[in-house]
Amino acid sequence: MTIASNVNQCIATLKGIEAQLSSLAMNAQVDEVQKVFHETMLVIHEIQRDMNKRKTELELEEPQYKPS
């Protein structure tokens, strides 16, 4: 597996985690639990954005990592 595919897989995993946390937040019965899930979802979203930025940098700096 190449670096680019590892980064893409990581981003996809983060998207899935974000979606699951969003679902858990919406379905939580207790306000405090709902807030924790939502805040965690926001942290995961920020990490995902950072990974997307790094992917772009990787593609610009290392042409062999550009998608075909």
PQR file of N, CA, C, O and H, with PARSE charges and radii, in Angstrom:
ATOM      1  N   MET A   1       0.851  -1.176   0.000 -0.4000 1.5000
ATOM      2  CA  MET A   1       0.000   0.000   0.000 -0.0000 2.0000
ATOM      3  C   MET A   1       0.897   1.240   0.000  0.5500 1.7000
ATOM      4  O   MET A   1       1.857   1.322   0.766 -0.5500 1.4000
ATOM      5  N   THR A   2       0.576   2.191  -0.858 -0.4000 1.5000
ATOM      6  CA  THR A   2       1.386   3.401  -0.960 -0.0000 2.0000
ATOM      7  C   THR A   2       1.007   4.403   0.128  0.5500 1.7000
ATOM      8  O   THR A   2      -0.026   4.276   0.787 -0.5500 1.4000
ATOM      9  H   THR A   2      -0.204   2.124  -1.480  0.4000 1.0000
ATOM     10  N   ILE A   3       1.861   5.385   0.293 -0.4000 1.5000
ATOM     11  CA  ILE A   3       1.586   6.462   1.259 -0.0000 2.0000
ATOM     12  C   ILE A   3       0.263   7.134   0.916  0.5500 1.7000
ATOM     13  O   ILE A   3      -0.566   7.371   1.795 -0.5500 1.4000
ATOM     14  H   ILE A   3       2.699   5.488  -0.242  0.4000 1.0000
ATOM     15  N   ALA A   4       0.067   7.443  -0.370 -0.4000 1.5000
ATOM     16  CA  ALA A   4      -1.160   8.131  -0.790 -0.0000 2.0000
ATOM     17  C   ALA A   4      -2.400   7.301  -0.464  0.5500 1.7000
ATOM     18  O   ALA A   4      -3.397   7.841   0.015 -0.5500 1.4000
ATOM     19  H   ALA A   4       0.740   7.250  -1.084  0.4000 1.0000
ATOM     20  N   SER A   5      -2.348   6.012  -0.715 -0.4000 1.5000
ATOM     21  CA  SER A   5      -3.521   5.185  -0.420 -0.0000 2.0000
ATOM     22  C   SER A   5      -3.727   5.051   1.085  0.5500 1.7000
ATOM     23  O   SER A   5      -4.865   4.967   1.546 -0.5500 1.4000
ATOM     24  H   SER A   5      -1.539   5.573  -1.104  0.4000 1.0000
ATOM     25  N   ASN A   6      -2.648   5.030   1.849 -0.4000 1.5000
ATOM     26  CA  ASN A   6      -2.787   5.010   3.314 -0.0000 2.0000
ATOM     27  C   ASN A   6      -3.449   6.285   3.817  0.5500 1.7000
ATOM     28  O   ASN A   6      -4.319   6.234   4.687 -0.5500 1.4000
ATOM     29  H   ASN A   6      -1.723   5.098   1.474  0.4000 1.0000
ATOM     30  N   VAL A   7      -3.043   7.424   3.275 -0.4000 1.5000
ATOM     31  CA  VAL A   7      -3.635   8.704   3.673 -0.0000 2.0000
ATOM     32  C   VAL A   7      -5.110   8.735   3.282  0.5500 1.7000
ATOM     33  O   VAL A   7      -5.953   9.159   4.072 -0.5500 1.4000
ATOM     34  H   VAL A   7      -2.336   7.465   2.568  0.4000 1.0000
ATOM     35  N   ASN A   8      -5.423   8.290   2.073 -0.4000 1.5000
ATOM     36  CA  ASN A   8      -6.823   8.259   1.619 -0.0000 2.0000
ATOM     37  C   ASN A   8      -7.660   7.338   2.489  0.5500 1.7000
ATOM     38  O   ASN A   8      -8.801   7.660   2.821 -0.5500 1.4000
ATOM     39  H   ASN A   8      -4.738   7.945   1.431  0.4000 1.0000
ATOM     40  N   GLN A   9      -7.100   6.197   2.858 -0.4000 1.5000
ATOM     41  CA  GLN A   9      -7.829   5.265   3.719 -0.0000 2.0000
ATOM     42  C   GLN A   9      -8.064   5.882   5.099  0.5500 1.7000
ATOM     43  O   GLN A   9      -9.136   5.715   5.680 -0.5500 1.4000
ATOM     44  H   GLN A   9      -6.173   5.936   2.589  0.4000 1.0000
ATOM     45  N   CYS A  10      -7.084   6.579   5.611 -0.4000 1.5000
ATOM     46  CA  CYS A  10      -7.218   7.246   6.902 -0.0000 2.0000
ATOM     47  C   CYS A  10      -8.319   8.308   6.853  0.5500 1.7000
ATOM     48  O   CYS A  10      -9.128   8.413   7.776 -0.5500 1.4000
ATOM     49  H   CYS A  10      -6.213   6.714   5.139  0.4000 1.0000
ATOM     50  N   ILE A  11      -8.345   9.090   5.780 -0.4000 1.5000
ATOM     51  CA  ILE A  11      -9.375  10.123   5.623 -0.0000 2.0000
ATOM     52  C   ILE A  11     -10.764   9.491   5.553  0.5500 1.7000
ATOM     53  O   ILE A  11     -11.709   9.988   6.167 -0.5500 1.4000
ATOM     54  H   ILE A  11      -7.688   9.005   5.031  0.4000 1.0000
ATOM     55  N   ALA A  12     -10.884   8.405   4.812 -0.4000 1.5000
ATOM     56  CA  ALA A  12     -12.175   7.710   4.712 -0.0000 2.0000
ATOM     57  C   ALA A  12     -12.614   7.174   6.072  0.5500 1.7000
ATOM     58  O   ALA A  12     -13.792   7.246   6.422 -0.5500 1.4000
ATOM     59  H   ALA A  12     -10.117   8.001   4.314  0.4000 1.0000
ATOM     60  N   THR A  13     -11.678   6.644   6.825 -0.4000 1.5000
ATOM     61  CA  THR A  13     -11.987   6.145   8.167 -0.0000 2.0000
ATOM     62  C   THR A  13     -12.447   7.281   9.070  0.5500 1.7000
ATOM     63  O   THR A  13     -13.409   7.131   9.823 -0.5500 1.4000
ATOM     64  H   THR A  13     -10.721   6.585   6.540  0.4000 1.0000
ATOM     65  N   LEU A  14     -11.761   8.415   8.993 -0.4000 1.5000
ATOM     66  CA  LEU A  14     -12.148   9.571   9.793 -0.0000 2.0000
ATOM     67  C   LEU A  14     -13.556  10.051   9.434  0.5500 1.7000
ATOM     68  O   LEU A  14     -14.323  10.431  10.319 -0.5500 1.4000
ATOM     69  H   LEU A  14     -10.980   8.537   8.381  0.4000 1.0000
ATOM     70  N   LYS A  15     -13.899  10.037   8.149 -0.4000 1.5000
ATOM     71  CA  LYS A  15     -15.258  10.420   7.729 -0.0000 2.0000
ATOM     72  C   LYS A  15     -16.291   9.491   8.349  0.5500 1.7000
ATOM     73  O   LYS A  15     -17.343   9.936   8.806 -0.5500 1.4000
ATOM     74  H   LYS A  15     -13.276   9.728   7.431  0.4000 1.0000
ATOM     75  N   GLY A  16     -15.984   8.195   8.363 -0.4000 1.5000
ATOM     76  CA  GLY A  16     -16.901   7.219   8.960 -0.0000 2.0000
ATOM     77  C   GLY A  16     -17.064   7.436  10.455  0.5500 1.7000
ATOM     78  O   GLY A  16     -18.174   7.364  10.984 -0.5500 1.4000
ATOM     79  H   GLY A  16     -15.129   7.833   7.992  0.4000 1.0000
ATOM     80  N   ILE A  17     -15.962   7.699  11.130 -0.4000 1.5000
ATOM     81  CA  ILE A  17     -16.013   7.964  12.573 -0.0000 2.0000
ATOM     82  C   ILE A  17     -16.827   9.219  12.850  0.5500 1.7000
ATOM     83  O   ILE A  17     -17.637   9.253  13.776 -0.5500 1.4000
ATOM     84  H   ILE A  17     -15.060   7.756  10.701  0.4000 1.0000
ATOM     85  N   GLU A  18     -16.608  10.249  12.041 -0.4000 1.5000
ATOM     86  CA  GLU A  18     -17.357  11.506  12.205 -0.0000 2.0000
ATOM     87  C   GLU A  18     -18.861  11.271  12.039  0.5500 1.7000
ATOM     88  O   GLU A  18     -19.666  11.781  12.818 -0.5500 1.4000
ATOM     89  H   GLU A  18     -15.950  10.222  11.288  0.4000 1.0000
ATOM     90  N   ALA A  19     -19.224  10.506  11.031 -0.4000 1.5000
ATOM     91  CA  ALA A  19     -20.643  10.216  10.792 -0.0000 2.0000
ATOM     92  C   ALA A  19     -21.241   9.414  11.945  0.5500 1.7000
ATOM     93  O   ALA A  19     -22.371   9.673  12.360 -0.5500 1.4000
ATOM     94  H   ALA A  19     -18.569  10.092  10.398  0.4000 1.0000
ATOM     95  N   GLN A  20     -20.496   8.451  12.458 -0.4000 1.5000
ATOM     96  CA  GLN A  20     -20.994   7.641  13.570 -0.0000 2.0000
ATOM     97  C   GLN A  20     -21.160   8.487  14.828  0.5500 1.7000
ATOM     98  O   GLN A  20     -22.151   8.345  15.545 -0.5500 1.4000
ATOM     99  H   GLN A  20     -19.579   8.240  12.120  0.4000 1.0000
ATOM    100  N   LEU A  21     -20.206   9.358  15.098 -0.4000 1.5000
ATOM    101  CA  LEU A  21     -20.322  10.236  16.264 -0.0000 2.0000
ATOM    102  C   LEU A  21     -21.509  11.183  16.128  0.5500 1.7000
ATOM    103  O   LEU A  21     -22.195  11.463  17.111 -0.5500 1.4000
ATOM    104  H   LEU A  21     -19.401   9.473  14.515  0.4000 1.0000
ATOM    105  N   SER A  22     -21.755  11.674  14.925 -0.4000 1.5000
ATOM    106  CA  SER A  22     -22.908  12.537  14.686 -0.0000 2.0000
ATOM    107  C   SER A  22     -24.204  11.785  14.974  0.5500 1.7000
ATOM    108  O   SER A  22     -25.118  12.313  15.608 -0.5500 1.4000
ATOM    109  H   SER A  22     -21.197  11.447  14.126  0.4000 1.0000
ATOM    110  N   SER A  23     -24.264  10.555  14.502 -0.4000 1.5000
ATOM    111  CA  SER A  23     -25.444   9.725  14.744 -0.0000 2.0000
ATOM    112  C   SER A  23     -25.640   9.468  16.240  0.5500 1.7000
ATOM    113  O   SER A  23     -26.754   9.559  16.757 -0.5500 1.4000
ATOM    114  H   SER A  23     -23.522  10.127  13.987  0.4000 1.0000
ATOM    115  N   LEU A  24     -24.563   9.153  16.912 -0.4000 1.5000
ATOM    116  CA  LEU A  24     -24.647   8.917  18.356 -0.0000 2.0000
ATOM    117  C   LEU A  24     -25.098  10.174  19.096  0.5500 1.7000
ATOM    118  O   LEU A  24     -25.884  10.096  20.041 -0.5500 1.4000
ATOM    119  H   LEU A  24     -23.658   9.079  16.493  0.4000 1.0000
ATOM    120  N   ALA A  25     -24.602  11.324  18.667 -0.4000 1.5000
ATOM    121  CA  ALA A  25     -24.996  12.583  19.309 -0.0000 2.0000
ATOM    122  C   ALA A  25     -26.490  12.844  19.123  0.5500 1.7000
ATOM    123  O   ALA A  25     -27.172  13.277  20.052 -0.5500 1.4000
ATOM    124  H   ALA A  25     -23.964  11.387  17.900  0.4000 1.0000
ATOM    125  N   MET A  26     -26.987  12.581  17.931 -0.4000 1.5000
ATOM    126  CA  MET A  26     -28.417  12.830  17.668 -0.0000 2.0000
ATOM    127  C   MET A  26     -29.317  11.862  18.431  0.5500 1.7000
ATOM    128  O   MET A  26     -30.440  12.209  18.796 -0.5500 1.4000
ATOM    129  H   MET A  26     -26.433  12.229  17.176  0.4000 1.0000
ATOM    130  N   ASN A  27     -28.824  10.651  18.670 -0.4000 1.5000
ATOM    131  CA  ASN A  27     -29.651   9.631  19.322 -0.0000 2.0000
ATOM    132  C   ASN A  27     -29.474   9.577  20.833  0.5500 1.7000
ATOM    133  O   ASN A  27     -30.192   8.842  21.511 -0.5500 1.4000
ATOM    134  H   ASN A  27     -27.912  10.368  18.373  0.4000 1.0000
ATOM    135  N   ALA A  28     -28.537  10.336  21.365 -0.4000 1.5000
ATOM    136  CA  ALA A  28     -28.292  10.315  22.808 -0.0000 2.0000
ATOM    137  C   ALA A  28     -29.469  10.924  23.556  0.5500 1.7000
ATOM    138  O   ALA A  28     -30.044  11.927  23.133 -0.5500 1.4000
ATOM    139  H   ALA A  28     -27.954  10.933  20.814  0.4000 1.0000
ATOM    140  N   GLN A  29     -29.809  10.309  24.657 -0.4000 1.5000
ATOM    141  CA  GLN A  29     -30.931  10.766  25.475 -0.0000 2.0000
ATOM    142  C   GLN A  29     -30.517  11.827  26.493  0.5500 1.7000
ATOM    143  O   GLN A  29     -31.313  12.690  26.863 -0.5500 1.4000
ATOM    144  H   GLN A  29     -29.342   9.494  25.001  0.4000 1.0000
ATOM    145  N   VAL A  30     -29.282  11.754  26.933 -0.4000 1.5000
ATOM    146  CA  VAL A  30     -28.782  12.652  27.972 -0.0000 2.0000
ATOM    147  C   VAL A  30     -28.026  13.806  27.310  0.5500 1.7000
ATOM    148  O   VAL A  30     -27.159  13.584  26.465 -0.5500 1.4000
ATOM    149  H   VAL A  30     -28.636  11.053  26.633  0.4000 1.0000
ATOM    150  N   ASP A  31     -28.359  15.021  27.695 -0.4000 1.5000
ATOM    151  CA  ASP A  31     -27.754  16.207  27.079 -0.0000 2.0000
ATOM    152  C   ASP A  31     -26.234  16.211  27.184  0.5500 1.7000
ATOM    153  O   ASP A  31     -25.541  16.546  26.223 -0.5500 1.4000
ATOM    154  H   ASP A  31     -29.064  15.201  28.381  0.4000 1.0000
ATOM    155  N   GLU A  32     -25.720  15.841  28.344 -0.4000 1.5000
ATOM    156  CA  GLU A  32     -24.271  15.848  28.541 -0.0000 2.0000
ATOM    157  C   GLU A  32     -23.588  14.836  27.616  0.5500 1.7000
ATOM    158  O   GLU A  32     -22.521  15.119  27.071 -0.5500 1.4000
ATOM    159  H   GLU A  32     -26.283  15.569  29.125  0.4000 1.0000
ATOM    160  N   VAL A  33     -24.184  13.685  27.441 -0.4000 1.5000
ATOM    161  CA  VAL A  33     -23.642  12.659  26.545 -0.0000 2.0000
ATOM    162  C   VAL A  33     -23.699  13.162  25.103  0.5500 1.7000
ATOM    163  O   VAL A  33     -22.754  12.986  24.333 -0.5500 1.4000
ATOM    164  H   VAL A  33     -25.050  13.455  27.884  0.4000 1.0000
ATOM    165  N   GLN A  34     -24.803  13.778  24.758 -0.4000 1.5000
ATOM    166  CA  GLN A  34     -24.964  14.342  23.412 -0.0000 2.0000
ATOM    167  C   GLN A  34     -23.871  15.375  23.140  0.5500 1.7000
ATOM    168  O   GLN A  34     -23.293  15.404  22.053 -0.5500 1.4000
ATOM    169  H   GLN A  34     -25.571  13.921  25.383  0.4000 1.0000
ATOM    170  N   LYS A  35     -23.595  16.207  24.116 -0.4000 1.5000
ATOM    171  CA  LYS A  35     -22.570  17.240  23.977 -0.0000 2.0000
ATOM    172  C   LYS A  35     -21.188  16.620  23.789  0.5500 1.7000
ATOM    173  O   LYS A  35     -20.410  17.090  22.960 -0.5500 1.4000
ATOM    174  H   LYS A  35     -24.064  16.184  24.999  0.4000 1.0000
ATOM    175  N   VAL A  36     -20.875  15.578  24.542 -0.4000 1.5000
ATOM    176  CA  VAL A  36     -19.567  14.919  24.429 -0.0000 2.0000
ATOM    177  C   VAL A  36     -19.395  14.310  23.036  0.5500 1.7000
ATOM    178  O   VAL A  36     -18.342  14.469  22.418 -0.5500 1.4000
ATOM    179  H   VAL A  36     -21.507  15.196  25.216  0.4000 1.0000
ATOM    180  N   PHE A  37     -20.413  13.622  22.543 -0.4000 1.5000
ATOM    181  CA  PHE A  37     -20.333  13.052  21.197 -0.0000 2.0000
ATOM    182  C   PHE A  37     -20.147  14.145  20.151  0.5500 1.7000
ATOM    183  O   PHE A  37     -19.346  13.998  19.229 -0.5500 1.4000
ATOM    184  H   PHE A  37     -21.268  13.493  23.046  0.4000 1.0000
ATOM    185  N   HIS A  38     -20.887  15.240  20.295 -0.4000 1.5000
ATOM    186  CA  HIS A  38     -20.796  16.330  19.332 -0.0000 2.0000
ATOM    187  C   HIS A  38     -19.401  16.977  19.359  0.5500 1.7000
ATOM    188  O   HIS A  38     -18.814  17.237  18.309 -0.5500 1.4000
ATOM    189  H   HIS A  38     -21.538  15.360  21.044  0.4000 1.0000
ATOM    190  N   GLU A  39     -18.885  17.230  20.543 -0.4000 1.5000
ATOM    191  CA  GLU A  39     -17.554  17.831  20.657 -0.0000 2.0000
ATOM    192  C   GLU A  39     -16.475  16.910  20.092  0.5500 1.7000
ATOM    193  O   GLU A  39     -15.534  17.371  19.447 -0.5500 1.4000
ATOM    194  H   GLU A  39     -19.361  17.019  21.397  0.4000 1.0000
ATOM    195  N   THR A  40     -16.612  15.628  20.334 -0.4000 1.5000
ATOM    196  CA  THR A  40     -15.665  14.662  19.791 -0.0000 2.0000
ATOM    197  C   THR A  40     -15.757  14.623  18.273  0.5500 1.7000
ATOM    198  O   THR A  40     -14.739  14.515  17.590 -0.5500 1.4000
ATOM    199  H   THR A  40     -17.377  15.254  20.859  0.4000 1.0000
ATOM    200  N   MET A  41     -16.968  14.709  17.745 -0.4000 1.5000
ATOM    201  CA  MET A  41     -17.172  14.754  16.296 -0.0000 2.0000
ATOM    202  C   MET A  41     -16.465  15.967  15.694  0.5500 1.7000
ATOM    203  O   MET A  41     -15.859  15.863  14.627 -0.5500 1.4000
ATOM    204  H   MET A  41     -17.795  14.796  18.300  0.4000 1.0000
ATOM    205  N   LEU A  42     -16.535  17.105  16.361 -0.4000 1.5000
ATOM    206  CA  LEU A  42     -15.870  18.308  15.874 -0.0000 2.0000
ATOM    207  C   LEU A  42     -14.347  18.149  15.863  0.5500 1.7000
ATOM    208  O   LEU A  42     -13.678  18.631  14.949 -0.5500 1.4000
ATOM    209  H   LEU A  42     -17.027  17.191  17.228  0.4000 1.0000
ATOM    210  N   VAL A  43     -13.805  17.479  16.871 -0.4000 1.5000
ATOM    211  CA  VAL A  43     -12.358  17.223  16.913 -0.0000 2.0000
ATOM    212  C   VAL A  43     -11.958  16.314  15.754  0.5500 1.7000
ATOM    213  O   VAL A  43     -10.956  16.563  15.083 -0.5500 1.4000
ATOM    214  H   VAL A  43     -14.349  17.088  17.614  0.4000 1.0000
ATOM    215  N   ILE A  44     -12.729  15.274  15.522 -0.4000 1.5000
ATOM    216  CA  ILE A  44     -12.443  14.355  14.413 -0.0000 2.0000
ATOM    217  C   ILE A  44     -12.530  15.108  13.086  0.5500 1.7000
ATOM    218  O   ILE A  44     -11.714  14.877  12.194 -0.5500 1.4000
ATOM    219  H   ILE A  44     -13.543  15.071  16.067  0.4000 1.0000
ATOM    220  N   HIS A  45     -13.500  15.999  12.946 -0.4000 1.5000
ATOM    221  CA  HIS A  45     -13.638  16.782  11.717 -0.0000 2.0000
ATOM    222  C   HIS A  45     -12.397  17.651  11.494  0.5500 1.7000
ATOM    223  O   HIS A  45     -11.916  17.776  10.368 -0.5500 1.4000
ATOM    224  H   HIS A  45     -14.163  16.188  13.671  0.4000 1.0000
ATOM    225  N   GLU A  46     -11.891  18.238  12.553 -0.4000 1.5000
ATOM    226  CA  GLU A  46     -10.687  19.070  12.451 -0.0000 2.0000
ATOM    227  C   GLU A  46      -9.481  18.219  12.031  0.5500 1.7000
ATOM    228  O   GLU A  46      -8.675  18.647  11.205 -0.5500 1.4000
ATOM    229  H   GLU A  46     -12.282  18.136  13.468  0.4000 1.0000
ATOM    230  N   ILE A  47      -9.364  17.036  12.590 -0.4000 1.5000
ATOM    231  CA  ILE A  47      -8.274  16.129  12.211 -0.0000 2.0000
ATOM    232  C   ILE A  47      -8.407  15.747  10.741  0.5500 1.7000
ATOM    233  O   ILE A  47      -7.417  15.695  10.011 -0.5500 1.4000
ATOM    234  H   ILE A  47     -10.019  16.689  13.261  0.4000 1.0000
ATOM    235  N   GLN A  48      -9.636  15.481  10.317 -0.4000 1.5000
ATOM    236  CA  GLN A  48      -9.892  15.135   8.910 -0.0000 2.0000
ATOM    237  C   GLN A  48      -9.470  16.281   7.987  0.5500 1.7000
ATOM    238  O   GLN A  48      -8.851  16.041   6.951 -0.5500 1.4000
ATOM    239  H   GLN A  48     -10.440  15.523  10.910  0.4000 1.0000
ATOM    240  N   ARG A  49      -9.799  17.518   8.353 -0.4000 1.5000
ATOM    241  CA  ARG A  49      -9.386  18.677   7.551 -0.0000 2.0000
ATOM    242  C   ARG A  49      -7.870  18.774   7.467  0.5500 1.7000
ATOM    243  O   ARG A  49      -7.313  19.049   6.405 -0.5500 1.4000
ATOM    244  H   ARG A  49     -10.303  17.713   9.195  0.4000 1.0000
ATOM    245  N   ASP A  50      -7.209  18.546   8.595 -0.4000 1.5000
ATOM    246  CA  ASP A  50      -5.744  18.572   8.613 -0.0000 2.0000
ATOM    247  C   ASP A  50      -5.164  17.481   7.713  0.5500 1.7000
ATOM    248  O   ASP A  50      -4.179  17.712   7.011 -0.5500 1.4000
ATOM    249  H   ASP A  50      -7.661  18.322   9.458  0.4000 1.0000
ATOM    250  N   MET A  51      -5.761  16.314   7.733 -0.4000 1.5000
ATOM    251  CA  MET A  51      -5.290  15.209   6.881 -0.0000 2.0000
ATOM    252  C   MET A  51      -5.493  15.554   5.404  0.5500 1.7000
ATOM    253  O   MET A  51      -4.642  15.238   4.573 -0.5500 1.4000
ATOM    254  H   MET A  51      -6.561  16.126   8.303  0.4000 1.0000
ATOM    255  N   ASN A  52      -6.605  16.194   5.076 -0.4000 1.5000
ATOM    256  CA  ASN A  52      -6.840  16.600   3.683 -0.0000 2.0000
ATOM    257  C   ASN A  52      -5.805  17.633   3.234  0.5500 1.7000
ATOM    258  O   ASN A  52      -5.324  17.585   2.102 -0.5500 1.4000
ATOM    259  H   ASN A  52      -7.296  16.451   5.752  0.4000 1.0000
ATOM    260  N   LYS A  53      -5.469  18.561   4.122 -0.4000 1.5000
ATOM    261  CA  LYS A  53      -4.429  19.547   3.797 -0.0000 2.0000
ATOM    262  C   LYS A  53      -3.098  18.847   3.569  0.5500 1.7000
ATOM    263  O   LYS A  53      -2.378  19.156   2.619 -0.5500 1.4000
ATOM    264  H   LYS A  53      -5.860  18.600   5.042  0.4000 1.0000
ATOM    265  N   ARG A  54      -2.778  17.907   4.442 -0.4000 1.5000
ATOM    266  CA  ARG A  54      -1.510  17.181   4.314 -0.0000 2.0000
ATOM    267  C   ARG A  54      -1.489  16.369   3.025  0.5500 1.7000
ATOM    268  O   ARG A  54      -0.447  16.262   2.379 -0.5500 1.4000
ATOM    269  H   ARG A  54      -3.363  17.656   5.213  0.4000 1.0000
ATOM    270  N   LYS A  55      -2.618  15.802   2.650 -0.4000 1.5000
ATOM    271  CA  LYS A  55      -2.709  15.037   1.402 -0.0000 2.0000
ATOM    272  C   LYS A  55      -2.398  15.944   0.215  0.5500 1.7000
ATOM    273  O   LYS A  55      -1.666  15.557  -0.696 -0.5500 1.4000
ATOM    274  H   LYS A  55      -3.464  15.889   3.175  0.4000 1.0000
ATOM    275  N   THR A  56      -2.959  17.152   0.232 -0.4000 1.5000
ATOM    276  CA  THR A  56      -2.705  18.108  -0.844 -0.0000 2.0000
ATOM    277  C   THR A  56      -1.229  18.481  -0.890  0.5500 1.7000
ATOM    278  O   THR A  56      -0.631  18.531  -1.965 -0.5500 1.4000
ATOM    279  H   THR A  56      -3.553  17.466   0.972  0.4000 1.0000
ATOM    280  N   GLU A  57      -0.644  18.742   0.267 -0.4000 1.5000
ATOM    281  CA  GLU A  57       0.788  19.061   0.327 -0.0000 2.0000
ATOM    282  C   GLU A  57       1.620  17.897  -0.205  0.5500 1.7000
ATOM    283  O   GLU A  57       2.580  18.093  -0.950 -0.5500 1.4000
ATOM    284  H   GLU A  57      -1.130  18.701   1.140  0.4000 1.0000
ATOM    285  N   LEU A  58       1.243  16.707   0.182 -0.4000 1.5000
ATOM    286  CA  LEU A  58       1.958  15.511  -0.259 -0.0000 2.0000
ATOM    287  C   LEU A  58       1.909  15.383  -1.775  0.5500 1.7000
ATOM    288  O   LEU A  58       2.911  15.070  -2.417 -0.5500 1.4000
ATOM    289  H   LEU A  58       0.463  16.549   0.787  0.4000 1.0000
ATOM    290  N   GLU A  59       0.734  15.629  -2.338 -0.4000 1.5000
ATOM    291  CA  GLU A  59       0.576  15.527  -3.791 -0.0000 2.0000
ATOM    292  C   GLU A  59       1.376  16.606  -4.525  0.5500 1.7000
ATOM    293  O   GLU A  59       1.904  16.358  -5.609 -0.5500 1.4000
ATOM    294  H   GLU A  59      -0.081  15.884  -1.816  0.4000 1.0000
ATOM    295  N   LEU A  60       1.464  17.798  -3.937 -0.4000 1.5000
ATOM    296  CA  LEU A  60       2.227  18.882  -4.568 -0.0000 2.0000
ATOM    297  C   LEU A  60       3.734  18.651  -4.468  0.5500 1.7000
ATOM    298  O   LEU A  60       4.477  18.907  -5.416 -0.5500 1.4000
ATOM    299  H   LEU A  60       1.035  17.999  -3.057  0.4000 1.0000
ATOM    300  N   GLU A  61       4.173  18.164  -3.311 -0.4000 1.5000
ATOM    301  CA  GLU A  61       5.599  17.978  -3.081 -0.0000 2.0000
ATOM    302  C   GLU A  61       6.133  16.692  -3.701  0.5500 1.7000
ATOM    303  O   GLU A  61       7.288  16.637  -4.123 -0.5500 1.4000
ATOM    304  H   GLU A  61       3.569  17.956  -2.541  0.4000 1.0000
ATOM    305  N   GLU A  62       5.311  15.678  -3.755 -0.4000 1.5000
ATOM    306  CA  GLU A  62       5.745  14.366  -4.240 -0.0000 2.0000
ATOM    307  C   GLU A  62       4.835  13.924  -5.379  0.5500 1.7000
ATOM    308  O   GLU A  62       3.803  13.298  -5.137 -0.5500 1.4000
ATOM    309  H   GLU A  62       4.373  15.723  -3.412  0.4000 1.0000
ATOM    310  N   PRO A  63       5.205  14.243  -6.620 -0.5600 1.5000
ATOM    311  CA  PRO A  63       4.350  13.940  -7.776  0.2800 2.0000
ATOM    312  C   PRO A  63       3.921  12.479  -7.878  0.5500 1.7000
ATOM    313  O   PRO A  63       2.850  12.191  -8.414 -0.5500 1.4000
ATOM    314  N   GLN A  64       4.726  11.564  -7.378 -0.4000 1.5000
ATOM    315  CA  GLN A  64       4.369  10.156  -7.493 -0.0000 2.0000
ATOM    316  C   GLN A  64       3.143   9.799  -6.642  0.5500 1.7000
ATOM    317  O   GLN A  64       2.561   8.729  -6.821 -0.5500 1.4000
ATOM    318  H   GLN A  64       5.595  11.798  -6.943  0.4000 1.0000
ATOM    319  N   TYR A  65       2.751  10.677  -5.728 -0.4000 1.5000
ATOM    320  CA  TYR A  65       1.584  10.411  -4.885 -0.0000 2.0000
ATOM    321  C   TYR A  65       0.288  10.974  -5.458  0.5500 1.7000
ATOM    322  O   TYR A  65      -0.781  10.775  -4.881 -0.5500 1.4000
ATOM    323  H   TYR A  65       3.223  11.547  -5.582  0.4000 1.0000
ATOM    324  N   LYS A  66       0.374  11.679  -6.592 -0.4000 1.5000
ATOM    325  CA  LYS A  66      -0.849  12.204  -7.199 -0.0000 2.0000
ATOM    326  C   LYS A  66      -1.709  11.049  -7.691  0.5500 1.7000
ATOM    327  O   LYS A  66      -1.197  10.054  -8.204 -0.5500 1.4000
ATOM    328  H   LYS A  66       1.243  11.841  -7.060  0.4000 1.0000
ATOM    329  N   PRO A  67      -3.030  11.191  -7.530 -0.5600 1.5000
ATOM    330  CA  PRO A  67      -3.912  10.136  -8.044  0.2800 2.0000
ATOM    331  C   PRO A  67      -3.834  10.068  -9.563  0.5500 1.7000
ATOM    332  O   PRO A  67      -3.634  11.076 -10.240 -0.5500 1.4000
ATOM    333  N   SER A  68      -3.993   8.893 -10.063 -0.4000 1.5000
ATOM    334  CA  SER A  68      -3.897   8.708 -11.531 -0.0000 2.0000
ATOM    335  C   SER A  68      -5.107   9.246 -12.242  0.5500 1.7000
ATOM    336  O   SER A  68      -5.186   9.172 -13.468 -0.5500 1.4000
ATOM    337  H   SER A  68      -4.156   8.074  -9.513  0.4000 1.0000
TER
END
